[in-house]
């Protein structure tokens, strides 16, 4: 596995730990639907939360959350729709972004943007 993939996996672990500390219940990680994935699916006070995690070593060139493009929002929306249908969920759904900036051996910064985007299909 390349460094980029290892960094992303580490960032998702940091994000999941952060969410657990806030009292979220993690339902799934890396849930896959037709070459699309949901990084983290969690529950927060009766709301289904779909979390896109973006990890960067640093933000020298751009903020990590800027990597959530309209194409990525569409992909997440399609996968979230499939998830809701597969599990028969009839709850409110929220889409968040968590950015993790840093490296496993050093300090890191976690930013959580709730209601970061509206889904579209």
Order of alpha helices (4+ residues) and beta strands (2+ residues): alpha-beta-beta-beta-alpha-beta-beta
